[in-house]
Amino acid sequence: MSERILHQAQAWGFLCQRDGLGNWLIYPKKRTERWQLSQAQAGERWLLVVGGVPQMNMTTEEVLVFLECRLR
């Protein structure tokens, strides 16, 4: 499932990279936005972090909807 999210995020122009533990991170296209998505250890859930503060765990579908909304 992570591959689906990463493929779509990259296609939409979001920055995707791995952290020191090998988990994926997705960053906004606009540098002024202060959120990131962090892949959970299990790989199926993602953590939304805003301004350095964890906000919520998201499913694959929730992440895709979130990213699509960030395009607008």
Beta strands, then each sheet from edge to edge (+ up, - down):
strand 1: 15-18
strand 2: 24-27
strand 3: 35-39
strand 4: 46-50
strand 5: 53-58
sheet 1: 1+ 2- 3+ 4- 5+
end
